[in-house]
C-alpha cells in the first residue's frame, strides 16, 4: 500500500508532453522520455529529482507531419 503520495512534476499532454518511457534510477531520480507532438513540440529525455526539479538531458528534432 502507498501512503503520502504527492505530485512533484506535471506534464501537459495537450501541449505535447506525452510520456513514452519512465525509468526509476537507483539514485531515486526518474528518467522520462516524452514523444513531442505533431505541432512542433520536440521530444525530450528529462530527469526528475525527488524534489521535482526537471533537468533536460537531450532534445530531439521535431516530428514532421506527412500529408
C-alpha positions in Angstrom: 0.0 0.0 0.0 1.2 3.5 -0.8 0.9 6.4 1.6 1.9 10.0 1.4 1.8 10.2 -2.4 2.3 13.6 -3.9 2.9 15.1 -7.4 6.4 16.5 -7.8 6.3 17.3 -11.6 3.4 17.5 -14.0 3.4 17.1 -17.8 0.9 18.7 -20.2 -0.5 16.1 -22.6 -2.3 18.7 -24.7 0.9 20.7 -25.1 2.7 17.6 -26.4 4.3 16.3 -23.3 3.3 12.7 -23.9 5.4 10.3 -21.9 6.6 7.2 -23.6 9.0 5.6 -21.1 9.6 6.2 -17.3 12.6 4.7 -15.5 13.3 4.8 -11.8 17.0 5.0 -11.3 18.9 3.5 -8.4 19.6 7.1 -7.1 15.7 7.7 -6.9 15.8 10.0 -9.9 13.3 9.4 -12.7 14.3 9.5 -16.3 11.3 10.2 -18.7 11.1 10.2 -22.5 8.5 12.5 -23.9 7.3 12.0 -27.5 6.8 15.6 -28.6 3.8 16.3 -30.8 2.8 16.9 -34.4 2.6 20.6 -33.7 6.3 21.1 -33.4 6.9 20.1 -29.8 10.3 18.4 -29.6 10.8 15.0 -27.9 13.0 15.2 -24.8 14.8 13.0 -22.3 14.4 14.5 -18.9 15.5 13.6 -15.4 13.4 14.5 -12.3 14.7 14.7 -8.8 12.7 13.6 -5.7 12.1 17.4 -5.1 10.6 17.8 -8.6 13.5 19.6 -10.3 13.5 18.8 -14.1 16.8 18.6 -16.0 16.6 18.2 -19.8 19.3 15.7 -20.9 18.6 15.5 -24.6 16.2 17.4 -27.0 15.3 15.7 -30.3 14.2 17.0 -33.6 10.5 17.9 -34.0 8.4 15.3 -35.8 7.5 16.0 -39.4 3.8 15.8 -40.4 3.3 13.9 -43.5 0.3 14.8 -45.7 
